Amino acid sequence: MNTAMVREHAKGFENICGDLRCREPMSRHTSWRVGGPAEYFFVPADRADLIRFLACLPNEVPLLWLGLGSNLLVRDGGFPGAVVCLHRGLSRLSREHGNTVHAEAGVTCAQVARFSVTEGFAGAEFLAGIPGTVGGALAMNAGAFGGETWAITSAVEVIDRRGRISRQPADAFEVGYRSVSVASETWFISADFTLHPDGKTPGRTKIHSLLAERAGKQPVQSANAGSVFRNPPGDYAGRLVEAAGLKGLRHGGAVVSAQHANFIINEGGATAGDIEALISEVQLQVADQLGVALEPEVRIAGVTS
């Protein structure tokens, strides 16, 4: 359904400037290329447009926030609410005072890494290995190659359900491994990253080295959502899945990667149900064989068909 038709059926959205759609297939917007339709799918033109949308969205409508659609599995029945995609609308990236880089939630992590080294800063190179946006990286304290998002975060902006924005210091949040405490119905819309002057090894060289390492170890050319499971304390999820003999395990069109066992690939024709069933089977077999309960790192949203 096009935007004009949506606006005919969505009272209160007349002043929205961004792209608003109804019954939008989420398979078009997730890196696994699966997922049923979202009742509403909204790409704001800018933060003012986002505020207008939230202000007129009924309280009972569930919200799901989206960047590049990595680290996310939307079930085949779709999402019975509003999906807000920030990738194009909240895209400001700038150098601020001192060694600070400011990035809105829709900026990709790779953009932050490249911009930072261009500005002569070091400390954000690891972000080049995170296939998502700043908003998602903040929400889960995403990490790669030994670096974590909140280790370089000095301040954030958050927005609540009614579109009210507040700025908060990083130490106002309790941060852990792939977890961040944030108030219910509150979401990150920007961050300040405090970095340091580039060192002896040029940042671009570091980024190229990290990306080459990632390409050699991970199925970056296949439809996947990044790491499926969190690493348990003192171990690695990929090692455990491989030790259980589960590389190549399949459910429909979904298969555990032969290159890296903590990745599940959509080889073509997989459904969200296939992927979720495979996640459950891996958890069951690792628990039975090795006595370890793997926790998913990917978010699972929506309803079954």
C-alpha positions as CSV (number, residue, x, y, z in Angstrom):
1,M,0.0,0.0,0.0
2,N,1.5,3.4,-0.9
3,T,1.8,6.3,1.4
4,A,-1.2,8.2,0.2
5,M,-3.5,5.2,0.7
6,V,-2.0,4.7,4.2
7,R,-2.7,8.2,5.2
8,E,-6.4,7.8,4.1
9,H,-6.7,5.0,6.6
10,A,-4.5,6.4,9.4
11,K,-6.2,9.3,11.1
12,G,-3.9,11.7,12.9
13,F,-0.9,11.1,10.5
14,E,-1.8,13.9,8.1
15,N,1.2,16.0,9.1
16,I,3.8,13.2,8.8
17,C,6.5,14.0,6.2
18,G,8.3,10.6,6.1
19,D,7.5,7.3,4.5
20,L,4.5,5.6,6.1
21,R,3.2,2.2,4.9
22,C,0.7,-0.3,6.0
23,R,1.2,-4.1,6.0
24,E,4.8,-3.8,4.9
25,P,6.6,-7.2,4.6
26,M,9.5,-7.2,7.1
27,S,11.4,-9.6,4.9
28,R,12.3,-6.5,2.9
29,H,13.9,-4.9,5.9
30,T,15.7,-7.7,7.9
31,S,19.1,-9.2,7.1
32,W,17.7,-12.7,7.3
33,R,15.2,-11.7,4.6
34,V,12.3,-13.2,6.5
35,G,9.4,-11.8,8.4
36,G,5.7,-11.2,8.0
37,P,4.1,-7.8,7.6
38,A,4.2,-4.9,10.0
39,E,0.9,-3.2,10.6
40,Y,2.6,0.2,10.2
41,F,6.1,0.8,8.9
42,F,7.5,4.3,9.3
43,V,10.7,6.0,8.1
44,P,10.8,9.5,9.6
45,A,12.2,12.4,7.6
46,D,14.0,13.7,10.6
47,R,13.7,13.8,14.4
48,A,10.9,16.4,14.3
49,D,8.9,14.0,12.0
50,L,9.6,11.2,14.5
51,I,8.3,13.3,17.3
52,R,5.1,14.1,15.4
53,F,4.5,10.4,14.6
54,L,5.0,9.3,18.2
55,A,2.7,12.1,19.5
56,C,-0.2,10.9,17.4
57,L,0.4,7.1,17.7
58,P,-2.1,5.5,20.0
59,N,-0.6,4.2,23.3
60,E,-1.9,0.7,22.7
61,V,0.1,0.2,19.4
62,P,3.3,-1.8,20.1
63,L,6.5,-0.3,18.8
64,L,9.5,-2.0,17.3
65,W,12.6,0.1,16.4
66,L,14.7,-0.9,13.4
67,G,18.1,0.1,11.9
68,L,19.5,-2.2,9.2
69,G,17.4,-5.2,10.4
70,S,20.4,-7.2,11.7
71,N,20.2,-9.1,15.0
72,L,16.5,-9.3,14.5
73,L,14.0,-12.1,13.7
74,V,10.5,-11.1,12.9
75,R,8.1,-14.0,12.9
76,D,6.1,-15.1,9.9
77,G,2.8,-13.6,11.3
78,G,4.4,-10.2,11.3
79,F,4.5,-7.4,13.8
80,P,1.0,-6.2,15.1
81,G,2.1,-2.7,15.7
82,A,4.4,0.1,14.3
83,V,7.9,-0.5,13.1
84,V,10.0,2.7,13.2
85,C,13.1,2.6,10.9
86,L,15.7,5.2,11.7
87,H,18.3,4.3,9.2
88,R,17.6,7.1,6.7
89,G,15.9,9.8,8.8
90,L,18.2,10.0,11.8
91,S,21.5,10.1,10.0
92,R,23.5,13.1,11.4
93,L,27.2,12.3,11.9
94,S,29.5,15.1,13.1
95,R,32.6,16.0,14.9
96,E,31.9,17.9,18.1
97,H,34.1,19.5,20.7
98,G,37.5,17.9,21.5
99,N,37.7,14.2,20.6
100,T,33.9,13.7,20.4
101,V,32.0,12.2,17.5
102,H,28.2,12.6,17.6
103,A,26.0,10.1,15.7
104,E,22.3,9.7,15.5
105,A,20.7,6.3,15.9
106,G,20.2,5.7,12.1
107,V,23.9,6.0,11.3
108,T,25.6,2.7,10.5
109,C,28.4,1.5,12.8
110,A,30.7,1.2,9.9
111,Q,30.1,4.9,9.0
112,V,31.1,5.9,12.5
113,A,34.3,3.9,12.3
114,R,35.3,5.4,8.9
115,F,34.3,8.9,9.9
116,S,36.3,8.7,13.1
117,V,39.5,7.7,11.5
118,T,39.0,10.3,8.8
119,E,38.9,12.9,11.6
120,G,42.1,11.5,13.1
121,F,40.6,9.6,16.0
122,A,41.2,6.1,17.2
123,G,39.0,3.8,19.4
124,A,36.0,3.3,17.2
125,E,37.6,1.0,14.6
126,F,35.9,-2.1,16.0
127,L,32.5,-0.6,15.0
128,A,33.4,-1.5,11.4
129,G,32.7,-5.1,12.3
130,I,29.2,-4.5,13.6
131,P,26.6,-4.9,10.8
132,G,24.0,-2.5,12.3
133,T,23.3,1.0,13.3
134,V,24.2,3.2,16.3
135,G,20.7,2.8,17.8
136,G,20.9,-1.0,17.9
137,A,24.5,-1.0,19.1
138,L,23.6,1.2,22.0
139,A,20.5,-0.9,22.9
140,M,22.5,-4.1,23.2
141,N,26.1,-2.8,23.9
142,A,27.2,-4.4,20.6
143,G,30.8,-5.4,20.4
144,A,33.4,-6.8,18.0
145,F,37.1,-7.6,18.0
146,G,37.4,-6.9,21.8
147,G,35.6,-3.5,21.7
148,E,32.2,-2.6,23.0
149,T,29.9,0.3,22.2
150,W,29.4,1.7,25.7
151,A,33.2,1.7,26.4
152,I,33.5,4.7,24.1
153,T,30.0,6.3,24.8
154,S,30.0,9.4,26.9
155,A,26.4,10.6,26.5
156,V,23.2,9.6,24.8
157,E,19.8,11.1,23.8
158,V,16.7,9.0,24.5
159,I,13.1,9.5,23.3
160,D,10.0,8.3,25.1
161,R,6.7,7.1,23.8
162,R,5.2,10.6,23.6
163,G,8.2,12.0,21.6
164,R,10.0,13.7,24.5
165,I,13.8,13.8,24.2
166,S,16.3,14.0,27.0
167,R,20.1,13.9,27.1
168,Q,21.7,11.7,29.7
169,P,25.3,10.8,30.6
170,A,26.5,7.3,29.9
171,D,27.0,6.5,33.5
172,A,23.3,6.9,34.1
173,F,22.9,3.4,32.6
174,E,23.8,0.0,33.9
175,V,25.7,-1.7,31.1
176,G,26.8,-5.4,30.8
177,Y,27.7,-7.9,28.2
178,R,25.2,-7.4,25.4
179,S,22.8,-5.7,27.8
180,V,21.9,-2.1,28.8
181,S,19.3,-1.0,31.3
182,V,16.9,1.5,29.8
183,A,13.5,2.6,31.0
184,S,10.5,0.9,29.5
185,E,9.1,2.7,26.4
186,T,12.3,4.6,26.0
187,W,14.7,4.3,23.0
188,F,18.1,5.7,22.1
189,I,18.3,8.2,19.2
190,S,21.9,9.5,19.4
191,A,25.2,9.1,21.1
192,D,28.4,11.0,21.7
193,F,31.5,8.8,21.4
194,T,34.7,10.1,23.1
195,L,37.8,8.9,21.3
196,H,41.5,9.6,21.3
197,P,44.0,10.8,18.7
198,D,45.1,8.1,16.2
199,G,48.0,6.1,17.3
200,K,51.0,4.5,15.6
201,T,48.9,2.2,13.4
202,P,46.6,4.3,11.1
203,G,42.9,3.7,11.7
204,R,42.2,2.8,8.1
205,T,44.8,0.1,8.3
206,K,43.1,-1.3,11.4
207,I,39.7,-1.2,9.8
208,H,40.9,-3.0,6.7
209,S,42.6,-5.7,8.9
210,L,39.5,-6.2,11.0
211,L,37.2,-6.5,8.0
212,A,39.5,-9.0,6.4
213,E,39.6,-11.0,9.6
214,R,35.8,-10.9,9.7
215,A,35.4,-12.0,6.1
216,G,37.7,-14.9,6.7
217,K,35.8,-16.2,9.7
218,Q,32.2,-15.2,9.1
219,P,29.7,-15.9,6.3
220,V,29.4,-12.2,5.4
221,Q,28.1,-12.9,1.9
222,S,25.1,-14.9,3.1
223,A,21.8,-13.9,4.5
224,N,22.3,-13.9,8.2
225,A,21.7,-11.8,11.3
226,G,25.1,-11.9,12.9
227,S,25.9,-13.9,16.0
228,V,22.8,-15.9,17.1
229,F,23.8,-16.7,20.7
230,R,25.6,-14.8,23.4
231,N,28.9,-16.2,24.6
232,P,28.5,-17.9,27.9
233,P,31.0,-16.9,30.7
234,G,34.5,-18.1,29.9
235,D,33.5,-19.7,26.6
236,Y,32.3,-19.1,23.0
237,A,28.9,-20.0,21.7
238,G,30.4,-20.9,18.3
239,R,32.9,-23.3,19.9
240,L,30.1,-25.0,21.8
241,V,27.8,-25.4,18.7
242,E,30.7,-26.8,16.7
243,A,31.7,-29.1,19.6
244,A,28.1,-30.5,19.5
245,G,28.6,-31.4,15.9
246,L,25.9,-29.0,14.7
247,K,27.6,-27.2,11.8
248,G,25.4,-27.9,8.8
249,L,22.3,-28.7,10.9
250,R,19.3,-27.7,8.9
251,H,15.6,-26.9,9.3
252,G,13.9,-26.1,6.0
253,G,15.9,-23.3,4.3
254,A,17.8,-22.4,7.4
255,V,21.2,-23.9,8.2
256,V,24.0,-23.5,10.8
257,S,26.9,-22.0,9.0
258,A,29.8,-24.4,8.1
259,Q,32.1,-21.4,8.3
260,H,31.1,-20.1,11.8
261,A,28.8,-22.2,14.0
262,N,27.3,-19.1,15.8
263,F,25.7,-18.0,12.5
264,I,22.5,-19.3,11.0
265,I,22.1,-18.7,7.2
266,N,19.0,-18.4,5.1
267,E,20.1,-20.4,2.1
268,G,17.0,-19.4,0.2
269,G,13.3,-20.0,0.9
270,A,13.7,-20.2,4.7
271,T,10.9,-18.9,6.9
272,A,11.2,-17.2,10.2
273,G,9.7,-20.4,11.6
274,D,12.5,-22.4,10.1
275,I,15.1,-20.1,11.8
276,E,13.4,-20.1,15.1
277,A,13.0,-23.9,15.1
278,L,16.7,-24.2,14.3
279,I,17.7,-21.9,17.1
280,S,15.6,-24.0,19.5
281,E,17.2,-27.3,18.2
282,V,20.7,-25.9,18.7
283,Q,19.9,-24.8,22.2
284,L,18.4,-28.2,23.0
285,Q,21.4,-30.2,21.6
286,V,24.1,-28.0,23.2
287,A,22.3,-28.3,26.6
288,D,21.9,-32.1,26.2
289,Q,25.4,-32.8,25.0
290,L,27.5,-30.2,26.9
291,G,25.3,-29.0,29.7
292,V,25.3,-25.3,28.6
293,A,22.2,-23.2,28.2
294,L,22.8,-20.9,25.2
295,E,20.9,-17.6,25.3
296,P,19.9,-16.0,22.0
297,E,21.6,-12.7,21.2
298,V,19.1,-12.0,18.4
299,R,15.8,-10.3,19.2
300,I,12.7,-12.2,18.3
301,A,9.6,-10.2,17.7
302,G,6.1,-10.5,16.2
303,V,3.6,-13.3,16.1
304,T,3.5,-16.8,14.4
305,S,1.4,-17.2,11.4
